[in-house]
Each structure stands twice: as structure tokens, then as C-alpha cells.
Amino acid sequence: MKGLSLIAAAVIVVLPLCVSGTTYYVDGKNGEDSNNGKSINTAFATIKKCIKTVNNPGDECHIRKGRYHDSEFQISGKRGSPSKPIIIRGYQNEIPIIDGTIPLSANAGWKRKEKGIYSAQIKQDIWQLFVDNEMMTNARWPNALWSDKTAFLNKYWAKSATSSKRGKMVDNGEKNLAGSGLNVAGAMAILNIGSFNTFTAIVKSHTPGQNFFTYDDTFGAIKFKPSHNQYFLEDKLEFLDNDGEWFYDKSTKTVYVKTMDRKSPEGRIRGKVQTYAFTISNCQHLHLKQLTFFGTTIKTERASKRDVLDGLSFHSINFIFPSYSKRMLGDPAPPKWTVIEPSKIKSFQLINSTFYGADGLALQYSGHGVRVENNLFEYNDWSVANMRSKSGGLGTVISNGVNDQFIRNTMRYNGASNGYRPSKPNPVVKLNHVHHQCWGIIQHDGAGIQFQIKAQTKAKVENNWVHDSPKYGIRFDGQPPRVGTKGTIKENVVWKCGGIMVKGDFHQVLSNLAFEKRNDKSGDNQGKGSALSVLRFVRSNKKEINKNTVVLRNAADAASNPLAGKEVKFNTLGDVRKEVMDADNFDFRPHEDSRYNKFKVGPYRYESKIKYYLIPGRQFYKASTPVPPDGSETVKSDRDAVMWLNAFGAATHHVYFGANKAKVANANPKSTEHQAKITSEGNVHYLRKSLNPGSTYYWRVDAEIDDTTTYKGDVWSFKIKKR
């Protein structure tokens, strides 16, 4: 139930009503499409009917809770105005589910076969399966599952031998294809054979006992390095041997599944039958609010050059398992994912939304001045097979827009080599929290925030945290003769990853903090352990770069030697942990005697008391991102304060603190555990007493929205390490 359990967490903030036209209602349980839809008691039954009815500026469609499954349909010709948009939204604080799946009714019931496999014939093709709203994994070899997220880890992929050739994958024996006894002919092969390019191909030939198979290589001039290549196979009944896997035989319309609890799936099994619920075209000032898309998603398209797409808004939308490939149906094409592309020089906004469990990209978009703010992108893309032929790479979120505003988003545990990847000038990338990007190394190359050449032009990359990834944190890429210019990387914190990489010229690299480079290997001559690399040369390229770059007031444990640039001053190198309060627990404030204080080095400043501590990332309906992190057992005994990320829309927060978990959990403003009422943007509470080594402390922060609404926070804990 993890997917649907995200719904309440994502869209619990009730959005204001601003009706200025006619409001129509949908009630899937009690409504009828023959009604006029103008009241709850005369509601329509289907969303399609309601959307067809809202045609005038200010009209709204309010949808009651429940699951709604309609055939794919086009929303076209809806023209609101900036002051009177046409709105499609959940009714009051209800969150309807627009469902791309259907319950599976077995023609003759579910039959239990050997090895705990259940099977049944169904009436129509499906290409994704859910039991209890949890996604089942396509039967695969070597085994890995979505449910425990091992599907994101490359140690569950088979590895190529150095003798592999284009069109012929030779297994290196680590997973032992030859010893598996399997006949993998006809299987779908997911092939990471092009560094950051991954493809799907049908296995042409293989005989049990062989350590190789063949496939049609139509992928172009890829960066093919057999020693780096990896693969897995799926979509054959022979691979179905693990609880949580499934297979579909298209020729007989038979579903086979091994449920996680080994019980019959009867009454709790659903299959994906839809790619896009809505295709939006020729619409202006159309707003979608407070909806969940489960097993389906949306796209925009322009049917003709005269079509205009502008002023679209998506606010508080859950995209849960929005896209999935049709590999189970024998189709090697990449999945069709969420695409929002307004007309040229037009815009849209995506606010406070969630993308969870997409196979393929989470989001592809374009536009002019697009605002993508306060969203969560989590556990997307575990196969990364998103190309038909060689490409320059993709990512979890890719933009072809100009003047992007990618602000205060959280991206975590996504599989692709790149997190956010803009491609056009003037992006503002600010206050984002990106971590564990490509954490299982299922692709090579990449970065949490990756800028190609054009995107570096006047880019502003500020106040982001990027960490815990085998990839670079922030990267300006490219090499002469064409390089990026005039980008700014300012006041970011980057750690436990590949660090900050700056290629190009005329950049500004200002007041960043970078430490603990995860991977010391580099072909760019960065220097040992360099967490801050402002390069003078790219590999063996003799053309000098960064001759006019400014590098000021940065802190790093190690940097490229020398740091290239026209003006390189006040940068402080050495052990970062000695200079800040508690780097391992997200506290990057310099301490009183820090070397950073003299020249105001790094993104944070020393003050004896502060009211606000900058924490990037998506703001939830309740307080989040505790500092120290929840469950930490390495907190220093001189810890003087606790900090957190304020709740979305909350002006007041109540802090509870103590050594008894139950008392903290049950405390109210009159309890002794109530320590403070923090107002305005404040998110810091200074502790009243010193903390004892070896002791565990509990705390919570409640978010007060107004006099009648307070969201109780989680109970967090940390332990003071012994001296």
C-alpha cells in the first residue's frame, strides 16, 4: 500500500476555492451522467462528462473521492483567463484517484500451481500488475524486486565479460547465466551498454548452458565498453521464481503471479491498461488541483500549429506509478512518461506534487519561465531503458525550457544517472535537496544536477544540498571547442558524492561547501579527493578553460590543484568537519573558532544565536528534515540547537523535546515537553539544558496553519555519542 499511502502525505494541504463561474460535481458512487451536475445531489458519474461540460472562464469541476477509470480522452479547447481559470480538482479536502488500472476478474478463478504461482485467464492485455496497490516486478533474472528496492541496485544485474561485442552479450560468470539452466531466447534484455545510455532488445538466440546471447544492435555509435556493461533479463515464465514477481502470456491472456504473502490475489489484484488518462491540447489557463493519478498520467500535445497551450497549472497532484514500459507485451520501446510541453514561449507551473514509482523519466517538460516548485521525485526509474538509440543522456527530470525556475524540490532514490537536467539558458536551480541519485549505479556517468553547454548560460545554481550518490553533485559539463559560460554556482553544500565539477569559462563559483568525495577515480586530472574541481584542462584536451572564471570563498576538504580562474581568492581547504558544528548531521554552521569566519567562507555564517537555518527541499504539510537527522547516533555532546524544515504554509511551529518518547509523542502546549512556540520563518530552537553522552532524546515539531488547523509532527530521535 506504499504507493497510495503517499497520497495523504502529499496533498493534505487544503487548497482554497475561488469559484467565479459555474461549479459542476462528480460522484462516481452516487452520480449519473444524465444529471445536470450542478450540485452534490445531482452530480455526474464520470470525470469525462464533467470536463466536457466546463467550457467557460471560471467554470470548475469538483470530484468526490473514489477511484475513477475512464478511457483515455483529450481535454481540448478549454479557455479560461488569468483571473478566471477553468479548474478540475478534488472536492473540498477529498483526493479522487484517476486510475489507469482495472480489477482483474479471472474467467475461471485463480488457480494455485506449483511453486506458489497463481494463474488466471483475463479478458484484456495488461502490462503492469498490482496486488494490494503494490507493484509486482516483471519476472526477471537475476532476481531483484521493486518491493524491497533491490531493483535499483546494480549488484542484482548480470555483468558483461570483456569479450562481449556489439550484438552479443557474453556473461562474465558472476551471476552465471550458463549455470542457470535457463533458455533466455525471446526474453527482454535490458542492456546498459552505452555508459549513460540503456536500451531494451529482444534476445534473438540462446541455448541453455551457453554463457552468451545475441540481440539486434540498432543503437548507433554508443560508448561501448564491455568491462563496464551490465544487463538483466525479464518477461519469461521461466524467470518467475520469486515472491513479488509476475508474468503475462499474451497469446493465452494468462496472468501468473507469486504474491508477497503467498495467498490468492483474488479481489486485490489490478492491471494497467492505460498510458495517458488525459491528453491536453489547445487549452489556456486550465488548472488541475488535488488529484491522484494511479497507474496512468498526462501529456500535452499540439494537434496543429494554431493550437495554443499556455497558463496550465498542476497543483498538489500525486503521480503514483504514472508510467511503465510494455516490455511484458514484447514491446522493447521506451515507456511513455509524463510530458508537459506548452506552446513556444508559453509557460505552466507544477507545484507541491509527487512523482513516485515511474518506469522511465518522471517528467519531461519545456516552456518559457516554467515554475517547478515544492515537488517530490522519489524511487523513479529502476530500468533506465529510455532510449531507442544513442543520445546525450536523459535523467529523472529533463527540461528543454528557457528561464526555468526549478525551486525547492526534493529528489531522492531515483535510478537514472542524472537527476535534474536542463538544456536551455537561464535556469534558476535553487533550494533543492537531491540525494541518492543513481544510488545503485545502474548507469554510468551523470550528476545530481547536470548542466549541458547551453544550460550553463546565466544559470543560477544556489542553496542546494546534493549528497550520498556515486555521481557528481553539481556539474557544468562540456569540453573545447564548445564550452558553457556565465553560470553561477553559489552557496551549495555537496558531500558524499563526486563533488562539484566546473568546466567552461566566465563562471562564478562562490561560497560553496564540498567534502568527502565518494569516488576518487577521474579522467579529468582533478587531483586526489577533489570535492571542488574547477578545471583548467579537460583530460588530454590542450585548450585551456576557466581562464575568466571567478572562484571565491569556497570551502572543501580537497580541491583541484590549482583551482583554475581569473580571480581565485579566500578559498579554504582542509578537514571540513573541524570547521563546522556537525557536518555528519546536516549542521553546516561554522563554529566560533572556525577558519571560515575570517573571510566569510562557505554558505553559512557564524552567529551565537540564529532564528533561521537554511534547509532546502520540498516542504510537506508537516515539519520535516530534522537537524540532527532522525535516528542519528553520532550527535556531538555540544549540540546547542535543533532545526527543521518548516511545513508548507505554516507560520507558527511548536517544539516538544524530552528524554521520554511517549511523553513527547503525547505532549500538548501545556505539557512540560512543550519547549517553544516559533513564529514567522524561524526554524531553530536552542536547547535549554546540556545533553548527556550516551543518552537518547526525542522531539517533535507541530505546524500551526491557523487557529483551527495544526498538523502534528513525527517524533524524531537522536543519540549523543559517547566521548
N, C-alpha and C positions, 0 to 999 in steps of 0.2 A: 504493500500500500504506500510505499515511499513516494511515488510519483504524485498521487492525488493528495497525500498528506502535506505536500508543499503548498497547496492552494491557499489554505487559510493563512499560512505564514507570509505569503507573498502579497495578498490583496486585501488584508483585513482593514486597511485604511479606507474609510467610507468616503467616497467622492461626492462632492456637492452636486445638487440638482440645479439646473439652470434652464428650465423649460420656458421657451418663448413661442413655440409652435404647438402642434398637436402631439400628445403623447399616446402611443399605442402600446399594448401589453401582449406578452406571450406567456402562456401557461401550458406546458406540454402535458400536464396531467389532467387539467380540467377545461382547457380551452377548446375551441372549434374554429377552423379557418373560415367557416361561414358567418362567424360573429363580426361585429364592426371593430373590435379590438380596442375600443376607446376607454375601457375600464377593466379592472381586475376581474369583474364578474362577466365581462363579455370579451375575454381575451382570445387572441388567436392561439392555435395549437402549435404552429411551426414558425421558426425564425424566418424562413424564406418568405412566408406570407407577409410578415411584419415589415421586412426590408423592402419588399415590393411596394408597400403602402406609404412608407416615409419618403416623400418627394419634395417637400417644401422646406426652405430655410427655417431652422428651429424645431423641426419635427424630431421626435425621439421614439426609439423602440426600447422598451424596458422588459427584460426577460427574467421570468421566475427561475428559481433553482431547479436543477434536474439535468438529465442527460438528453441531448438533442442530436439526433442523427438525420441529416438530410443529404440528398445527393449533392455533389459539387455544383455550385452555381455562381454566377457572375453578379457582382454588385457594380452597376454601371449607371452613369447619368445622374448621380446624386450630387446636387449643388447647393451646399449650404453657403454661409458667408462667415467672415471672421467673427462677427458678433452673434450670429445665429447658425452655428454648425448643425448638421444632421448627426444625431448621436444614436449609436447602438450600444446598449450597456446592460449590465446586470441590474435587476430590480432592487432598489434600496441597498441593503448590505449583502444581498444574495449573490452567489457566484455560479452562474449556469455553466455547464460543461458542453461545449460543442465537440461532438465525438466522431472521430473518424473510424471507430471500431464498431463491430456489431457482436451481440452474443452469439456464440456458436451452438446451434441446435443440431445434435447428432441425428442422422437419419434413422439409426437403429441403436442409439445409445452408445455410451463409451465402454469399450471392451478392454479389459486388462490383459496384456500379453506378457510374455516372459521378460525378465529383467525390469519389471515395474513400468513398462511402457503402456500407456493408454492410447487407444486409437479410435477414430470415428470418421465416417464419411460426412462431408458437409456440402452445402449447395453452391457456394461460390468461392473463387480463389481468394486467398489471403496471403499477405507477405510479412506480417509481424504478429506475434502472439502474446497475449497477456493472461496470466492467471492471478486472480485477486488484485488486478490492476498493476501487477509487477511484470515487467517484460521478461519473457523467456529468451534464451540465447539460441540462435541457429546452431543446430548440431555441427560440431567442429572438431578439428584435430590440428594441433594438440588442444586438449581441453582447457577452457577458460570460461568464465561466466560473467554476465552483466551483474548478477545479483550481489556478488562479492567484489566486483570491480577488478577482478584479475584480468578481464578482457582488455584493460588499459595497459597491461604490463608486458614488455617485450620478452620477458623470460618465459612467457607462455606462447611465444611464437617459435616456429622452427627456423633454423639458420641455414644460410646458403654456404656451400663449400666453395673454395676458391676456384674450382673447376667449372662452376656454372657459366653458362653462356646465354646470350640473348635467345629467348625461346626455349631454354632448357634449364630448369631448376634442379640442381644437384644438392641433396640434403647433406649437411655436414656430419650427421650421425648423432648429434646431441639429443634430439628428440626421436631419432631412429625410425625414419619413415620405412626403411627396408624391413626392419624387425617388427613393424606394426601389424603386418599381415593384411593390411587394407588394400583394396583396389580403389585408387582415388580418381580413376578416369571418370570424367563427367562432373567432378566436383568444381566448385567455385574456388579459385585460388586468389587470395588477397596478397598482393606482391609489393612489398616495399623495396623496390629495386632501382629507385631513382632519387636517393637521398631524401629530399622533402616531397618527392612525387611517389604516390602509391596508386596502384592500379588493380583492377579485377580482370581475371581471364578465366575461361573455362579450360580445365585440364583436358588436353587432347588425347594423350596416351600415357598409360602407366600399367605396369604388371605387378601384382603382389610380389614382394621380395626385392623389387628394384628400389634403389636409393635416389631415383630421379623421376621427373615427369616433364612433359613438354606442353607448351601453350603457344598460342599465336601472339607474337610480339608486334604490336601495331603502335607502339608508344613513342616513336620518334627518337631524337638524339638526346636521350636521358643521360644522367651522370651515373653510369652503371659500374659499380664496384662490388664484385662478388663477395669479397670479405666483409662488406658492410650490409649485405642484403639479408632480408628475412621475409617470412611468409607464414600464413596459416591457411587451412582448407576448411570448407564448410559445405553444408547443404547436400549431404548424402545420408541415407538412412543408416548406413554402416557406422557413421560417426555418433549416433545417438546412444550414449552410454553414461550420461551424467545428469543427475537431478538438476532441473532447471533448463534443460535443452528441449528442442522440438525440431520436427521435420514435417514438410508438407509434400506429398506426392501429387503433383499437378495432374498427372494422367488419370488418376483414380479419384481425385479430390478427397484424399485421405490425410487427416492430421494425426501425427504421432507426437506424444509429449511425455516426458518424465517430470512430474510435478515436484516442487521442492519438498512438500510434505508427504509425497508418495501416495497421496489419496486421489480419488477420481476428481477430474476437473469439472464435473457436471455442475452447471449452474453458476460457475465463477470464471468462465473462460471466454475470451473475446479475441477477435481477429481484425487486423487492419484491412480496410477495403477502400480507403480514400487517401489521396495525396494532398489535395487542397480543398478545404471547406469553402473558402471564399477566394475568388479572383476579382480583384478590384481594378476597374478601368474607368477612365473618363469621369472622375469624381473630384470635387473640390470641397474642402472643409468638411470632410467626413471623419467623425471621431468614433473609435471603438474603446470602450471602457469596461473594466471589471468583468472580464470573461476568462474562461479557461478553454484552450484548445488541447484536446487529448487525442493523440494518435493522428493528428491532422494539423494543417497550418494554413497560412495565407500567402498569396503572392499578388503582385501588381503587374499589369501589362497594359501596353498601349496598342489597341487594335488598329489604329490609324494614326498618321502624323498629326491629325487635328485633335486627337484626344488630349485632354489636359488632366494631369494628376498633380494636385497641389493642396497644401494645407491639411494633409492627413495627420491624424493623431492616434496613437496607440498608448493608452494609459492603464496601468495595473492589469496587464494581460499575462496569464500563465500559458506558456507553450511547453506542454509536457509530452515528451516523446513525439515531437512535431514532425519529424521526417525519418524515413527509413528506406533503405535500398530494396530493390526487388530481386536480390540475388537468390532468394528462396524459390522464385519462379523461373530461374535460369537466365535472368537478365543481368549482364555484367555492367550495365550503365551506372554511373554515379547516382546516388539518391537525389531526389528533388527537394530542396530545402526552402526555408523561408526567404523570400526575396521582396524587398520593398524599394522600388525604383521610380520615383516621381518623374515628371517631365523635366527636361533640361532647364537648369537654373531655378527649379522649384524645390520645395522642401517638405519635410514631415518631422514629427517628433515621436520618440519612443521613450516612455517614462515609466519607471517603477514596475518593470516587468521581469519575468523569469523565463529563461530558456534552459530546459533540463532534459537530458537524455536524447538529444538529436543524434541520428546517424548521418554524418555529413556536417557541413557548416551549420552553425547555429543561426547565422544571419549574414546575408549579403545585401548591401544597400548602396544607393547613390543619391545624388541631390546636391543642393546648394545651401549651406548653412544648416544641415541636418543636426538635430539635437538628440543624442542618445545618452540618457542620464538616469542614474539611480536604478540600474538593472543588474540582475544576477545571471551569469552564464556558468552553468555547473554540470560536470560529467557529460559533456558533449563529445561525440565522435571517437569511438574506440577502434574503428577500422581504418579511418582516414583515407579510404579509397575513393577519392573525389575527382580524379582526373581520367579523361579518355586518352590523352597524350601529354607529352611534355608541357609543363607550364612553369612559370616563375614562382610557383608556390601559392598556397591559399592560407587558411587559418580558421580559428574559431569564429571570428567576426572579420569580414573584409569590407572595405569601403572603396567605392570609386567616386566619392563625393568631394567637392571643394568646400573649404571652410567648415569642416566637420567640428562638432562640439561633442566630444566623447568624454563625459564627465561623471565622476563618482559611480563608476560601475565596479562590480566585483566579478572577477573571472577566476574560477578555481577548478582544479582537477579536470581540465579539458585535455583531449588526446592529441590534437594537432600540434605540429612543430611551432606554429605561430599562434599567438593569442589574438591581439588586435593588430590589423594590418591595413593602414590607409595607403592610398596610391596617388592621391592628388594633393595640390598645395594647400597650405594654411590650416592644417588641422590643429585644434586645441585638444590636447590629451591630458586631462587634469584630474587629480584626486581619485585615481583608480587604484584598486587593490588586486594585483594579479599574482596568483601563486599556484605552484604545482602544474605549470603548463607543460604538457607532454611529459608528465612525471614518470611514465613508464617507458619512455624512449622508444615509441613505436614509429617515429620518423627521425630523420637526421636534420641537422642544421636548425635554424629558427631562433625565435626570441619571444618573450612575453609580450613586448610591444615592439613591432618591427616596422621600420620605415624604409621603403624603397626610395629611389633617387628623387622623383618628383614630389613625394610626400614630405621630404625634408624642408622644402621651400617655406620659410616663415612658420615652420611648425613650432608649437609651444608645448613642451612636454614637462609638466610641472606637478610637484606634490604627489607623485605616485609612489606606492610601495610595490616592489616586484621581488619575489623571493622563492626559494625552495623549488628550483627547476634545473634540469640538466642543460637548459638553453640559456642564451643571453637574457639579461633582464630588459634592457633598452638598447636598441641597435639602430644606428644610421648606417645603411649598407651601400655598397657600390664601389667601383674602382675606376681609375682613369682609363680612357679619356673622359668618360662621363661620370660626374660625381654630384651628390646633393650639396646644397648650400643653404646658408642663412637660417638654420634651425637652432632652437634653444632647448637645452636640457637643463632644468633648473630645480633645485631643492627636492630631488627624489631620493628615496632610500632603496638600495638594491643590494641584496645579500643572498648567500647560499644559492648562487646560480652562476651564469657566465659573466656577470657584471655588466658594466656599461661599455658599449663599443661605439666609437665615433669615427666614421670615415667621411670624407668630403672636405668642405672648406667654408670659411666665413661663418662657422658655427659659434655659438656661445654655450659653454659648459660651466655652469655656475652653482656653487653651494650644494653639491650632491654629496651623499654619504654612500660608500660602496665597500663591502667587505666580504670575506670568506668566499672567494671564487671557488665554485664546485669542481670545475674541470680545468686542469692545468694544461691540457693539450691545446695547441693552437698552431695554425699555419700562417698566422699574421705577425709573428715575431713580437708578441705583446710583452713578453717578459714573464718571469715566473710569478704565478699567483696574481697577475694583474686584474684587479677588480674594476679599475678605471683605465680604459685603453683609448687614448686619443692618438691615433696612429699617424706616423709620418710617411710610411710606405705600406702598400698592400702586398704582402707576400713578395714575389720577385719583381713586381711592377716598379720600374725605376722613376715613375712620375711622382713627385712629391705632392702630398695632400696636407690639408690643415695648416697651410702656411699663414693663413689670415684668421685662424680660429682663436677665440679668447677662452682661456681656462683659468678660472678664478675661484678661490675659497672652497675647493673641494676637499673632502676627507676620504681616505681609503687606506686599507691596510697595506696595499701594494698597487702600483700604477705602472703603465708603460713607461719605459725609461729610454729616452726622456719623453715627457708629455709634449706632443707637438703643439705649435701655436705661435701666434704673433705676440700675444701677451699671456704669460703663464706665471701667476703670482699667488702667494698666500695659500698654496695647496699643502695640506698636512698629511704626511704618510706615517704609518705605524699602526700598532695594535689598536683597532677601533674600540674594543671592549674596555680598554683602560681609560678612554676619554669620555664615555657616555655612561649614563646611570645604569642601564641593564639591557644591553643590545640583544641578548638572547630572549628577552621578554618584552620586546616591542617598545622599550623605553629609550629613545634616542636623544633625550635631553643631555647636553653636556653637564658634567658635574662642576662643582665650584672651582676646582683646580685644573680643569681640562685645558690642554694646549689649544683647543678650538676657540677659546674665548677671546684671545688677543685680537685676532683678525676676523672674528665672526665667521668661522668656518663651518660649513655644513648647513643643513636645512632647519635646525632647531637652535634656540638661543638659551643661554643660562639665565635663569631668574630664580630668586629664592622662593617665590610663590607665583604660580601662574593660574589663570582661570580656564584657559583653553589650550588643549593639546591636539594638534592636527592629526587626525586619523582618517585615512582615505577609505574609499569603498562604498558599497551600497548601504544606505540607511534603511533599516527594516522598520516595521511598525512598533518594535520594542527596541530597547537598548541592545547593542551588540559590540563585537570586537573588544572584549575586555583587555585591559593592560594592568597587570600581567595576564597572559592568556589563561583561559580556564584549564585547570588541571596541571598547571606548571608545578614542578617540584624543584626548580632551580632558582627561585626568587631570593635575592640578596636580603640580608637581615636589616640593611639600612633603607629598605623600601619606605618611602615617605608619603606616597600617594597612590591612589588608584584612578585610572582613567578609562573612558569608554567612548564608543561612537554613539552619539545621540540618536534617538528614534526619529523617524520621518514625521515631520510636522509637530513635534513636541517642543514646547518652550520651557517646560519645567521637568526636572528629574529628581526622584527621591532615592537616596543612597542608604542601604542597610548593610551592616557589617558586624561580624562576630565570629566566635570560635565554635559555635554550635549550629550545625547545618539546619536542623529542624526549626530552631528559633528564628534564624534568618529567613527561612522559607515562609514561615507563618507570621512574620512581623508586620505591623501596621504603623502608621505615622506616630502612634502613641507609645510604641514599644521602645525599649532602651536600645535595640539594634538599629533604630532609625537614627542615622548619623547626620544627615544634612538634606536640605532642600536646595537644589542647584537651579538657578534661573538663567534665562537668556541662552546664550550659546555655551555656557560653561559646561565642562565635562571632566572636571578634575575635583577630587575630594582628597584633602590632606588628612592622613590618619592621626588620630588623637593620642595613640599610645605606640610605643616601640613594639616591634614584633619579635617573637622568641624563636631562635633557631630550632628546627625540627617540628615546629607547630604548623598546623593547617588552619587556614582562615577561609571563611565563606562570606560572600557578599552578593548583593543583587541591586539592580537599578530599575526602578519603576518609571515609566514615561507617562506624564500627565499631559493629555492633549487639551482638555478643558475641564470645567468644573464637574462634568458628569462622566468623563471618559479617562480612565487610567489603565495602561497596559502593564501588567505585572511582568517583571523581568525574570530571566532564568537565574537560578542560584549558581554562581561561579565559585571556584575554589582555587587556592594556590598554597603551596607549602614552602616554608622558609628553609633553605638548605642549611645544613649544619656547617659550622666553621671548620 
